[in-house]
Amino acid sequence: SYTISLFRRGTAKIAQKVGEEGVEVVIEAMRGDDAAFRNEAADLLFHLLVLLVDRGVPWDEVVRVLEERHRTAD
């Protein structure tokens, strides 16, 4: 599968895909095509989740960081 091929290609390739998808999200946000924007946002989130797994960072740790930032911003 595509996901397995990403893991086989390694962290650098996965991180590169996150960067590419991030750029595509920005482009579609500026173009104003909501359907394309949603698709690119989904691609970005998918690749970010794959990168988190590759790096051994659980999703709940990312959520915890966001919660801490919210607490300190108040």
C-alpha positions in Angstrom: 0.0 0.0 0.0 1.0 3.6 -0.3 1.4 4.0 3.4 3.7 1.1 3.7 5.8 2.5 0.8 6.1 5.8 2.7 7.5 4.0 5.8 9.9 2.0 3.6 11.2 5.2 2.0 12.0 6.7 5.4 11.5 9.8 7.5 13.1 12.2 5.0 10.6 11.2 2.3 7.6 11.3 4.7 8.7 14.8 5.9 9.1 15.9 2.3 5.6 14.9 1.6 4.3 16.9 4.6 6.1 19.9 3.2 4.7 19.4 -0.3 1.2 18.9 1.0 1.5 22.0 3.2 2.4 24.1 0.1 -0.5 22.7 -1.8 -2.9 23.6 1.1 -1.7 27.2 0.9 -2.1 27.3 -2.8 -5.6 26.0 -2.7 -6.6 28.3 0.2 -5.5 31.3 -1.9 -7.2 30.0 -5.1 -10.5 29.7 -3.1 -11.5 26.3 -4.5 -13.1 24.8 -1.4 -13.2 21.2 -2.7 -9.5 21.2 -3.7 -8.6 22.9 -0.4 -10.4 20.1 1.6 -8.7 17.4 -0.5 -5.2 19.0 0.1 -6.0 19.5 3.8 -6.8 15.8 4.0 -3.6 14.9 2.3 -1.6 17.1 4.6 -3.2 15.6 7.7 -2.7 12.1 6.4 1.0 12.6 5.8 1.5 14.4 9.1 -0.1 11.4 10.9 2.2 9.1 9.0 5.2 11.2 10.1 4.1 11.2 13.7 3.9 7.4 13.7 7.3 7.2 12.0 8.8 9.4 14.6 7.1 7.6 17.5 5.0 10.6 18.6 1.5 9.7 19.7 -1.3 12.0 18.6 -2.4 12.6 22.2 1.0 14.1 22.9 0.4 16.7 20.1 -3.0 17.4 21.6 -1.4 17.8 25.0 1.0 20.4 23.6 -2.0 22.3 22.1 -3.9 22.1 25.4 -0.9 23.4 27.3 -0.5 26.3 24.9 -4.2 27.2 25.3 -3.9 27.2 29.1 -0.8 29.4 29.1 -2.4 31.8 26.6 -5.4 32.6 28.9 
